[in-house]
């Protein structure tokens, strides 16, 4: 173990996970910390407090992203960025996203404790709304930072209660009013994101570190079916324009078309909203979500393009509108960045293997603006987006040590 990675504290890293897990804690051991919520602001405050204790400078941008900067000797040089997100699913676990933020902070703690001043600034980031649970689609903060979306495009998006992103960002500005506002975006030397695997491969293979080769593609859609409300007791079947029955027909038809024998396609209808949602009223409208993923971009494109025609075919007497919310084809991280992670793992004597990310991450958008990479650690049984999500303190520390080595090398690169 090198002098700097030896400064990574397994106990401190684990205690911080436990402390953040109390913010938005659920009764059954998970976390519900929605993007731009009061709990999200409290978590950001705690992160800032930890960073400032070792001389890091806090800042935020208009897209709701929060940054901590460990100053380098050449602050004019493009910075090295690392982090993930603090928001969760409604029944989320303690480690999804949070691990990447806290591992990046722990790397800065180790570099500071070793008395090393890197050439470049090293920045820790907590991206806004990665999960897409409160506001859809997800990864809003990183997308705006990277220029893939405009702030003006995400501001009108509303949550289920009618609160817009614009209004929630105004809340963030008030909650963090003493934190310096910085411009959106900026030139970066590199981005490295640590994350739990959210799959069973590393644990099954008894491997500590996953060197992420790339991210499988994803397309998301919102389907709105418009029928007509009617009395459940007096309207005949012939008279009805039942939006719910039409939506069910669409989902069943999509399932038949999209599911494959190899079980590679990931097709999910995760949200289904029925209006007026009353026992004695024929549903007048239904809105449902579609999350479609595949590692081969051509297949993803073909399957995604089939969604609107199938929905139209099965609309019957109802009307249907299909809106594509996000499109992200499969990507491969640069081999040079992946080799840096392998080299760090070899140096530390930590087992490692290449692995594809089946889940989406903020690194997808950073990949478009600078050399990017991801480091995975094992996730027990692959359980995630679930209150039973679990990692081990030893794996968390090992991942943070590998991240420390990679960030310091990148920060000292000429």
Number of C-alpha atoms within 10 A of each C-alpha: 11 10 11 21 23 15 20 24 17 17 11 14 19 18 13 17 17 13 12 22 21 16 18 22 19 17 8 9 16 24 26 22 27 25 28 25 17 17 20 22 24 17 22 20 17 16 24 19 14 17 22 15 10 13 14 23 17 24 19 22 19 19 27 28 25 27 26 28 22 26 18 18 12 15 14 10 16 16 25 26 26 30 28 28 28 32 31 29 22 19 18 24 25 28 29 27 25 26 28 31 24 31 31 29 28 28 30 29 23 23 24 18 15 15 9 13 18 22 21 25 26 30 24 31 27 27 27 28 29 29 27 18 18 25 22 22 19 22 22 27 26 30 25 23 24 21 15 14 15 14 19 12 10 20 15 13 17 17 15 10 7 9 14 17 27 18 16 19 21 15 17 21 18 12 16 19 11 10 18 13 16 15 11 18 15 11 12 17 19 22 25 27 27 29 27 28 28 24 20 14 18 26 18 13 11 11 16 20 28 28 24 23 21 25 24 22 25 24 21 22 22 19 21 21 26 24 25 17 18 18 12 15 9 8 14 10 9 6 11 19 24 25 29 24 18 23 27 14 18 23 19 11 16 19 14 10 13 18 14 11 7 6 7 12 18 16 19 14 15 9 11 14 14 16 18 14 14 10 8 11 17 24 26 21 25 24 20 18 21 21 18 21 28 22 21 15 17 13 14 24 19 11 20 21 13 13 21 18 11 16 24 16 12 21 24 18 15 21 17 24 15 18 13 18 15 14 15 18 18 21 19 15 19 14 12 12 21 20 14 20 25 23 14 18 25 13 13 17 10 18 15 21 17 16 18 17 23 19 13 19 21 24 26 26 22 24 20 14 19 17 19 26 29 26 26 28 28 28 25 21 17 19 17 22 20 18 22 16 21 20 21 13 16 13 20 26 23 23 28 29 30 26 29 27 24 21 28 23 16 23 24 16 11 8
